[in-house]
Amino acid sequence: MAISESGQLEAELIDPVTAEVIRSAMETICFEMATYVSRTATTPILNQSNERNATILDGRGRLAALSVGIPQFMLSATLPVRFCLEYLEGDLSPGDVLVSNDPYHGGGHLPDFNVFSPVFAPDGSGGPILVASIQCHHGDTGGALAGGYNVFAKDIWSEGTRYPLLKIVEAGRERRDVVLTMRTNNRLPGFIGDLRSQVGAAQLGSRRLGEIIEQYGAETVKAAVDWTIDDAHRRFSEEIATWPDGTYESDVYVDSDPAGNADIHVHVAVTVDGDRLIVDFDGSDTRPDIQAWSTFGNTRGYTISQLASLVDPSIPKNEGFFDCVDLRVPEGTCVNPVEGKPVSSGTHHPGVEVGDAIAIAMSQILPDRCAPQTYKYGAPRQMWGDLDPRTGKSFFDHGGEVNAGWVSAVRDVDGWGALCASNGNLIKASAEINEALFPHILRGRNYLTDSGGAGQWRGGCGSLFVKEVRSPTYVNQYIVNRVHTHPGIAGGENGSPDSCVLAEGTDHAVEVAPTVAGAKLETGERLVYRFGGGGGWGDPLDRDPEAVLDDVWDEYVSIEGARFHYGVVVTGDPGTMTLALDADATRDLRAELRAERTDRAEGGE
Amino acid sequence: VSEARFRIGVDVGGTFTDLVLLRDDGSVLLEKTPTTPQDQSQGVMDGLARLAEAEGFASVGELLAATRSVVHGTTTGDNTMIQMSGAPTGLLVTEGFRDEIELRRCFKEDIWDPSYPAPEPIARRRVRLEIPERMTAEGDVDTALDEEAVRKATARLRAFGITSIAIVFLHSYVNPAHELRAREIVLDEYPDVELVSLSHEVYPKPPEFERTSTTLVNAYVGPPIVRYLDRLEQRLREAGLERELLIATSAGGVAAPAAIGRRAVATIGSGPTGGVVAAARAASAAGLGDVVSVDMGGTSYDVCLIRGGRPELKSDWNWRHRYCIAVPMVDIQAIGAGGGSLARVGSGTLHVGPESAGSEPGPVCYGRGGTQATVTDADVVLGRLDPAGFWGGRLTLDADGARGALGRLGSELGLDAEAAAAAVVTIIDAHMTDAVRRVLSLAGADPRRLDLVAFGGMGAVHATTQAAALGMRRVLVPRAAPGFSALGLLTADHVVDNARTLLSDWRQVDPDRLSELADDLERVAREELASAGVPDDRMQFEWLLNLVYPGQTFDNALPLTRAPGAPITLDDVAGAVEEFHRRNEEARLIEARSQEPMVRGIRLSATGLVDRPAPVELGTTSDPAVPIARRRMYASGAWHDAVPVFDGDALRPGPPIEGPAVIQSRFTTLVLRPGDVASVLANGDTLVEVAGV
């Protein structure tokens, strides 16, 4: 029986109430899988930071449901499963659990391991009906450097071991040969334990999905999946249909790749054509010797994640989103590398710039909702040393501490908190606990005054992160956002730049530009990282002067910043509690600044 | 001197204040009075007057003179947070950590919505002031406290009109010297300050964000709560209460008002705990093992897992009112699902809840102006609720109105009124089932090994369907449904749950230091319990060791078995570590043992046992129950004709009742599906064997 994409036949197979009940149950199963990992994994990034992404796919590898996690990565979890369903067609059985991490077989980068289990009809007949999948980030991948982020790798093999597809459990039995191979190719003692936690989650999901198939019947469940995908498709396409037709382009740059190649370029042209979108990355960087590559699956995840942030947040996130988008990513561009290129850092940059590019392109027609849902991390910082004097042991600090940066404003809401909404599920490490684990003292991470991009709504502030080491420590660091900073929208200004200085205040201070590898800090020296602010939204001269005065009281903005960026004249002194708004002077200054702008524009023509 | 023979539970809810008078023979008297939101103590006194009258006393004074204790659950703290009407609050922090409360460890509630707004601030940035000072993780002074800076900051907060001050210095749980000294200076500089909250006293644990947020909330709600309790206590004393007043906490216990004054934050979220405590008692009395309690009222559906006879407590990552309140709380998860949940069609899909019609206007069938169909309306159309017998006949339901509303809803979906009603109930049941599954998955519990305890006005209407969907074999419906939560307060034990921090590899842990911390914990707990009138022989101590595998952030509390009175030994610690490994192995993580856990601290859960009321015994009968009516009812996906309706208040232990059937009591209705079998227990509670499980 053929089931149409358009939902014509499903109407006969399924009523919307049953479909809704099954959709809700699948989301709960995703939650249960993710929670299982949180409860059973031992690595903090899995059990506490929420970087575990549970999804359910149908027998054709279409995304049916997803749960808590990181949006970009949840949405990139489909292609490895799809590859498996095609490659192992006919060779999958009930009770199988598979593992894969290969960026060139659907994955994002090597540290992200997908573990998934197909679900069959109760009698085992036919092909898989659903697939329960859980993706987690692991702390090591083998390869030349510990930590899974070899930003200096010239190819994928130097980054770590590739597993395009392995059956780790075959028909319910763990394969000891596979476990041995994977254990042998990883530095971390907890790796297999964490992997087993994922296996348990996939088995839990598979069992629960099996119960649902048993309760409702395979055809009803399939029809429910079609219904919910069509529902998302219909609601997303209805929103697209209200957008003005046309092609909207943007250009976004990464300062440089870890090797120092400057201005990695992402170009996007988004065409609105009725109720469909064409997202075309032709024109993006094609230099073959760069080291900044975002795989197709990664680019696809960031694309859909950014688009999802533009529409009604209640639309279920599933394949229906992908169905509305004709995604064109020419092979050989930095956002779809030919097989073999290194990708560990490219997952982030130019991965996040894919999102930036779409936000900026779409802000031409949808300024009210556009804010880049991205971050400018470079790559995770690593600090290590041979001796923690308190324990007599060596130490390895993966960082991951709280910092604030790159939170853009949207219309009606100033940037707030520490990170953009789509990263709000990353619970970051604390100073008190990390100081007990590693020999350092965190001297602070306060917001930086005047770092948020000015706008009618202000970008969130960046932060001043100061880590002082208590014993000799080596540092790996790759930094972006020094030149091409987090973009403002609809006339808002960009956020402030990032910078990172090692041993600041000494005669051998080093500014990281863009990388350091194994740089040494002596006892008492500091790593000083200034994280950039988010972009502003709308013309800063339109910001309510009272809001600017409040910002000055709270030192998000200085008196000088108020005058320079917002045309707001604040008098008095916070120390003597005498801050006040000079309304007349503000009106005059704003008129003057507007006139200067007009002159500049005319002069430029 | 009159004999103190009563105990009184007072539970303030959003609409009504429930009161329970517990007599020495175990019998109870229930009363209800409207809640007085401006000053809840007024409603409390009104309710006591009613109790006195009903019990035949000439005055409240006579009743109180004969009362051994008044146990009070208040929502003052929650209301303060909902309205953001707390004290003007300022914060002194370690230099460099001014913005923890905004950074929130990067957490945001909605990862898909870039327009999601920031929480309303308790202390804006201008009143969060930095103090040069610093401890190391080991508790050594890295930077001395700048006393002059504390003086200046205090003056500045005062100039800003701040009346409550929180002080949060890093690593104060290891060495509180700087926080203690800073308080002295603040009090010296600003003697009229209403409250100074020290982070190591409110929540003596890392990490800094959780402690900052909890301490700030404490500072914010403390003054209004203290003012309220002072007022209440004064009224009660003036009226004649001579003995103890106890306040319910979110940990499911009670504490003396003086202890609440120091940690007012411990009352936030205490509202629903009484019901959970009572559910735990009811489950034990019925001989059930681990259970899930569900409380379904008009607007919310509260779910709690009860293992080993005690509600699960959760610390650290508790979010209430958009702030992290890390103190231990009974882990009750609420979703917006109840009798008042509104049904609507949006984008071609039927949605039910989380919006609720509340009590005003309420469901359409209440006839108070509601026009949008609710779950209660659907239950009326499906023949589950008796339009004439609702709330013991105090409210007659407008069945035609309900049918009309469901008809209008159904027309948008191509369904008639009855099919629409079935759809509404199917959706809300699915939401509630999913909510239970989520709660259980967080605790790693399998619903098929648990029973269900259902209470609240609507709990028993939907309970058997829930249980069947979750694979749960039995449902317990306690009899004292309306005053259930207030009754729970009376059976709640005193709970003092504190922790001390010690960070160390477990093999290097210093047992002497651990013993010192334990002694300190025990001393504090004993003092607090004694001050609440608990004798030594009624105190129980449960020791827990907080452990993590390297890199984990959130603590795992493992039982620490130690010889009574003796210092803690390394063997004791090894025992807890072994148990930690064992539990992880049980979860199939065979590599767990290859990692060396870290000790993060020691925790003492001290309990002051409260006398339980003697159980009521109903006489048994061998006669089958006689239906008071028959009606058409929808259950298990089909309509059933002439379904028998029984008067629940008249039922005695006797021959079981088999579904389809309805057991209708004054305040609740139990729906039995075909094959469900209900038995009335000796104490009047009803136990259902669920069909098809």
Interface residues (C-beta under 8 A of the other chain):
Chain A: P16 V17 T18 E20 V21 S24 A25 E27 T28 F31 E32 T35 Y36 R39 T40 A41 T42 T43 P44 N47 Q48 V68 I70 P71 P189 G190 F191 I192 G193 R196 S197 G200 D231 R234 R235 A308 S309 P313 K317 R369 A371 Q373 R390 T391 V402 N403 A404 S408 V410 R411 D412 V413 D414 W416 G417 A418 L419 C420 A421 S422 N423 G424 N425 L426 I427 K428 A429 S430 A431 E432 I433 E435 A436 L437 I441 L442 R443 G444 R445 N446 Y447 S463 V466 W553 D554 E555 Y556 P574 M577
Chain B: E95 G96 F97 R98 D99 E100 E102 L103 R104 R105 C106 F107 K108 E109 D110 I111 W112 D113 P114 S115 Y116 P117 A118 R124 R125 R126 E130 R134 T136 A137 E138 D142 A159 F160 L170 H171 P206 P207 E208 F209 W317 S347 G348 T349 L350 L413 A423 T426 I427 A430 H431 T433 D434 R437 R438 S441 L442 G444 L503 D505 Q508 Y549 P550 G551 Q552 T553 F554 N584 A587 R588 L589 I590 E591 A592 S594 Q595
